């Protein structure tokens, strides 16, 4: 009545559904773990100092990178 091809196909489909369900459950658990990590560590890393100082450092870093890229583009070795 049932041919072996149909039994193998059905078993493969059931196995695929089980594996997909397990992966989705693991993904949901991982997302929940990351959410709980973010909620637990919600305090900013830098509470001292002003954000203006950090912005100045970042701008200086960007200017330095631009200077290096311009030197590379013009063929000057640093």
Backbone as JSON, one array per atom type, in Angstrom:
{
  "sequence": "XXXXXXXXXXXXXXXXXXXXXXXXXXXXXXXXXXXXXXXXXXXXXXXXXXXXXXXXXXXXXXXXXXXXXXXXXXXXXX",
  "N": [[0.83, -1.18, 0.0], [1.75, 1.39, 1.01], [4.4, 2.88, -0.52], [7.98, 2.57, -0.32], [9.26, 4.96, -0.99], [7.43, 6.98, -0.42], [7.19, 6.68, 2.34], [9.78, 7.28, 3.18], [9.91, 9.95, 2.28], [7.89, 11.13, 3.85], [8.9, 10.71, 6.42], [11.23, 12.2, 6.24], [10.16, 14.76, 5.88], [8.81, 15.09, 8.31], [10.98, 14.99, 10.04], [12.34, 17.29, 9.18], [10.51, 19.26, 9.94], [10.58, 18.94, 12.72], [13.27, 19.62, 13.28], [13.29, 22.28, 12.34], [11.43, 23.41, 14.1], [12.81, 23.08, 16.53], [15.04, 24.72, 16.06], [13.79, 27.23, 15.77], [12.77, 27.52, 18.33], [15.13, 27.6, 19.8], [16.23, 29.96, 18.75], [14.35, 31.84, 19.64], [14.8, 31.58, 22.39], [17.45, 32.49, 22.53], [17.13, 35.14, 21.72], [15.57, 36.04, 23.86], [17.42, 35.75, 25.93], [19.33, 37.7, 25.17], [17.74, 39.98, 25.37], [17.25, 40.0, 28.12], [19.86, 40.39, 29.03], [20.34, 42.96, 28.06], [18.4, 44.4, 29.47], [19.21, 43.99, 32.09], [21.71, 45.18, 32.17], [21.33, 47.99, 31.79], [22.43, 50.43, 32.35], [24.34, 53.21, 31.25], [27.68, 52.91, 29.94], [29.53, 54.94, 30.31], [29.29, 57.06, 32.73], [30.54, 59.14, 33.97], [32.1, 62.23, 33.07], [31.7, 64.33, 30.16], [29.42, 64.09, 27.4], [30.17, 65.65, 25.32], [32.95, 65.75, 25.3], [33.56, 63.14, 24.49], [32.51, 63.22, 21.94], [34.2, 65.08, 20.75], [36.61, 63.69, 20.77], [35.96, 61.6, 19.06], [35.5, 63.01, 16.69], [38.05, 64.03, 16.24], [39.4, 61.64, 15.8], [38.15, 60.8, 13.44], [38.96, 62.85, 11.72], [41.69, 62.34, 11.66], [41.7, 59.85, 10.4], [40.7, 60.58, 7.9], [42.76, 62.24, 7.03], [44.84, 60.35, 6.8], [43.75, 58.71, 4.78], [43.63, 60.52, 2.65], [46.36, 60.95, 2.32], [47.17, 58.42, 1.5], [45.76, 58.29, -0.9], [47.02, 60.24, -2.37], [49.47, 59.15, -2.64], [51.48, 59.35, -0.76], [53.7, 58.11, 1.65], [53.13, 57.24, 5.01]],
  "CA": [[0.0, 0.0, 0.0], [2.68, 2.52, 1.04], [5.69, 2.59, -1.14], [9.08, 3.05, 0.51], [9.59, 6.35, -1.32], [6.51, 7.85, 0.32], [7.54, 6.59, 3.76], [11.01, 8.06, 3.36], [9.58, 11.36, 2.11], [7.12, 11.57, 5.02], [9.82, 10.75, 7.56], [12.12, 13.35, 6.03], [9.38, 15.96, 6.13], [8.58, 15.18, 9.75], [12.28, 15.35, 10.63], [12.6, 18.69, 8.87], [9.63, 20.07, 10.78], [11.1, 18.86, 14.1], [14.5, 20.4, 13.35], [12.92, 23.69, 12.2], [10.81, 23.83, 15.37], [13.86, 23.19, 17.55], [15.83, 25.92, 15.75], [13.0, 28.42, 16.1], [12.7, 27.64, 19.79], [16.46, 28.05, 20.25], [16.36, 31.36, 18.35], [13.54, 32.63, 20.57], [15.51, 31.58, 23.67], [18.63, 33.35, 22.4], [16.65, 36.53, 21.75], [15.16, 36.35, 25.23], [18.66, 35.93, 26.69], [19.91, 38.99, 24.83], [16.86, 41.0, 25.96], [17.48, 40.06, 29.57], [21.17, 41.01, 29.22], [20.2, 44.4, 27.84], [17.61, 44.96, 30.57], [19.99, 43.93, 33.33], [22.83, 46.12, 32.07], [20.79, 49.15, 31.11], [23.13, 51.67, 32.68], [25.37, 53.53, 30.26], [29.03, 52.56, 30.36], [30.24, 56.16, 30.72], [28.45, 58.0, 33.46], [31.33, 60.31, 34.29], [32.56, 62.95, 31.88], [30.63, 64.88, 29.35], [29.33, 63.5, 26.08], [30.83, 66.55, 24.38], [34.34, 65.31, 25.22], [33.6, 61.92, 23.67], [32.26, 63.63, 20.55], [35.43, 65.73, 20.26], [37.6, 62.63, 20.52], [35.52, 60.89, 17.87], [35.73, 63.89, 15.53], [39.49, 64.06, 16.01], [39.74, 60.35, 15.22], [37.68, 60.81, 12.06], [39.84, 63.74, 10.96], [42.96, 61.63, 11.46], [41.47, 58.83, 9.38], [40.58, 61.27, 6.6], [44.11, 62.68, 6.66], [45.57, 59.17, 6.34], [43.2, 58.28, 3.5], [44.08, 61.47, 1.64], [47.78, 60.69, 2.07], [47.24, 57.19, 0.7], [45.25, 58.59, -2.24], [48.0, 61.04, -3.09], [50.68, 58.35, -2.81], [52.47, 59.69, 0.26], [53.83, 57.1, 2.7], [53.13, 57.83, 6.35]],
  "C": [[0.89, 1.26, 0.0], [3.98, 2.09, 0.4], [6.8, 3.16, -0.27], [9.46, 4.51, 0.23], [8.7, 7.31, -0.53], [6.82, 7.83, 1.82], [8.79, 7.4, 4.05], [10.73, 9.56, 3.25], [8.83, 11.91, 3.33], [8.02, 11.68, 6.24], [10.77, 11.93, 7.44], [11.4, 14.66, 6.32], [9.13, 16.16, 7.62], [9.88, 15.57, 10.46], [12.62, 16.8, 10.38], [11.76, 19.61, 9.73], [10.13, 20.08, 12.23], [12.35, 19.72, 14.24], [14.19, 21.89, 13.24], [12.29, 24.21, 13.49], [11.84, 24.01, 16.47], [14.72, 24.44, 17.31], [15.07, 27.2, 16.07], [12.9, 28.62, 17.61], [14.04, 28.12, 20.36], [16.67, 29.52, 19.92], [15.57, 32.26, 19.31], [14.21, 32.69, 21.95], [16.72, 32.49, 23.65], [18.22, 34.82, 22.43], [16.22, 36.94, 23.15], [16.38, 36.56, 26.13], [19.27, 37.29, 26.42], [19.06, 40.13, 25.39], [17.12, 41.14, 27.45], [18.86, 40.66, 29.88], [21.09, 42.51, 29.05], [19.42, 45.07, 28.97], [18.42, 45.01, 31.85], [21.1, 44.97, 33.33], [22.38, 47.37, 31.32], [21.49, 50.45, 31.41], [24.17, 51.97, 31.61], [26.76, 53.27, 30.8], [29.79, 53.77, 30.88], [29.28, 57.1, 31.43], [29.21, 59.26, 33.81], [31.8, 60.97, 33.0], [31.38, 63.44, 31.05], [30.59, 64.18, 28.0], [30.01, 64.37, 25.02], [32.3, 66.16, 24.21], [34.49, 64.07, 24.35], [33.38, 62.27, 22.2], [33.5, 64.29, 19.95], [36.5, 64.69, 19.92], [37.23, 61.88, 19.24], [35.76, 61.73, 16.61], [37.22, 63.96, 15.22], [39.96, 62.75, 15.37], [39.33, 60.29, 13.75], [38.56, 61.71, 11.18], [41.18, 63.07, 10.67], [42.82, 60.55, 10.4], [41.38, 59.45, 7.99], [41.95, 61.72, 6.12], [44.93, 61.5, 6.12], [45.06, 58.7, 4.99], [43.61, 59.22, 2.38], [45.55, 61.27, 1.31], [47.95, 59.43, 1.24], [46.81, 57.48, -0.73], [46.26, 59.39, -3.04], [49.34, 60.33, -3.25], [51.77, 58.64, -1.82], [52.48, 58.56, 1.3], [53.88, 57.77, 4.05], [54.11, 57.11, 7.24]]
}
